[in-house]
């Protein structure tokens, strides 16, 4: 019993370290990408659109993370038995709901929130450069409040939607993952091995 408990702690620590490392490197890549884009964008409107896209990505992944935990596997098993494309991958997401939630909510979600704040600060600086008469404190406060409101409202709606439509969301996510694996020649979901697909679905 003690050995099992110790093993669970080790697994949790290992999982936490992997998630932390993933968040670190993803944040670096995302920050560099956003900086390159912003350095080449002169229009404030386009910069604001980029900010909205970053926020939207965080909300979408938050929805997927919640949906993975809320989805019902039984309908997905039925689809998989009929060999409907994407069902096996969707089952893989449900079976790995804890990992999916950690990646989507903690890694992508937190990185998206941090990155949106950085992009918002850059936009504020540009507004001040274009219009020096504007009060920097007021502009920065409004930008921070706007970003926070969009993220909170979006995730609140997303969580409600994910709980109600979790199975459909995960099925469509599975279809997308299958398409990516097929066209990009990469393996994403461990449970979605084609030659064992039917056997796994019936377990």
N, C-alpha and C positions, 0 to 999 in steps of 0.2 A: 504493500500500500504506500509506504514511504518512498520506495523507488519509483513508483508510478507518479506520485506527486512531484518528486524531484525532476523526473523526465518532462512533466508538463510545464514546470517552471523554466527548464532549459529551452523547451520548444517555444515558449512564449517570449523569452529573451531573444532567442535567435530570430524569431519572426519580427520582433520590435526593431532589432538591429538592421535587418534587411529592409524593412519599411523606411527606417530613418535614412539609410544609405540611398535608397531609391529616391526619397524626397530631396536629399541633398543634391544628387546629380541631376535630377529633373529640374530642380530650381535653377541650377547653373545654366542648363541648356535653355530653359524658358526665358531666363533673364537676359542671356546673350542674344537670343532670337528677338526678343522684344526691343532690346537696345538698338540692334541693327535696323529693325523696322522703323523705330521712332527717329533714328538719326537720318533716315532717308525720307521721312514724311514731313512735309512742310504745312499741310493742311490740318487745322485743328479738328475739323469735322471727321477726317479720316482717322486721326488719333483717337477721337472719342469712339468711333466705330470699333477700332482695335480694342479699346477698353471694354466695350460691351461684349465683344466676342470672347475675351478672356473670362469675363464674369459668367457668360452663358456656358462656356466649357465647364467651369466649376459646378454650375447648377446641374448640367446634364449628367456629369459623372456622379454627383450626389444622388440623383434620381436612380441611376443604375445601381449604386451601392445599396440603397435602401430596398430597391426592388429585388435584389438578389436574396435578401433575407426574408422578404415578404412573399415571394413567388411560391406557388403550389407546384410541386414536382409531378403530381399525377397526370395533369393534362399534357405535360411535356413528354412523359413516358408514352402516352397514347400517340402523340405525334411522331415520336421516335420509332415506335412499332410500325407506323405507316411509312417510315423512311422519309419523313418530311425534312427537307434541308434546314439545318440550323437547330433542330431539336436536341441532338446529342451535345452540341456546344452549349445550348441553354441549360441542359442538365448539369454540365460541367460547372457552369457559373453558380447554380444553386448548391451543388455539393461543396463548392469552395466559397460559400457565401461570406465567411469570415475574412478570407483573403481578398475577395472582391471588394468588400466593404472597406477594408483597410486601405487598399490601393485607391479606390475611387473617392472615398470620403476624406481619408487622412492625407494621402499623398497628393493626388491631383487637386482635391478641394482646397487644402491648405496652401499649396503652391499657387493655385489660382488666386486665392485671396491676397496672399503676399504680393504677387506680381501685379494684381490690379491696383493695389495701393501705390506701388512704385511707379506704374504708368500714370496713375492719377496725379502723383507729385510732379512728374515730368510735364504733364499737361498744364498744371497750375503755373509752373515756371514759364512756360511758353506764353500763357495768357498775360502774365505780368510783363514779359518782354514786349509783347504786342501792344499792351495797354498799361503803361507804367502808372497811370492815374488810379488804377484799381487797387483796392486794399488787399494786400497779400494774405493777411490773416483771415479775412472774410472769404476770399476765394478758396483758400485751402480748407477752411472749415466746411464750406458748402460742398466741395468736391469729396471730402472724406465722408460727409453725411450721405451724399448721393450714392457713393459706392456701397456703404454699409446698408443703406435702405434697399438697394437693388439686390444685393447678395442675400440679405435676410428674407425679403419678400419672395425672391425666386426660390430659395431653398424651402421655405415654408410651403409654398404651393407645390414644389417638386416632391416633398415628402408625402404630402396628402395624396398626390397623384400616383406616386410609386406604390403606396400601400394598397390603393384601390385597383391599380392596373399592373401590379408587379409581374404576374405571369406573362402578360402580353409584352411588357417592356423587355423582360429577359429573353423571351423567344425571339424578338426582333434583334436584340443584341447578339444572340447566338447566330442568327442568320448573317449578321454583319461580320462576326468573327470567322464564320466558316468561309465567307467570301474572301476575307483577308488572307486566311491560311491557304486557300486554293490559288489565289492570284499572286500573292507575295511569297509563296513557298516557305512559310514559317509555321511553327507549331506554337500555339498559344494556350489552348485548353488541353490538359493532360487526359481528361476523360473522353475526349472526342477522337479516339483512334478508330478508323473506319472498320477494320476487321473485327473489332470487339464491340462495335457500336450497339448492335441489337442486344447482345448479352448484358452489357452494362445497363442499358435502358430498362431491362426487365428485373434488375436486382431490387 
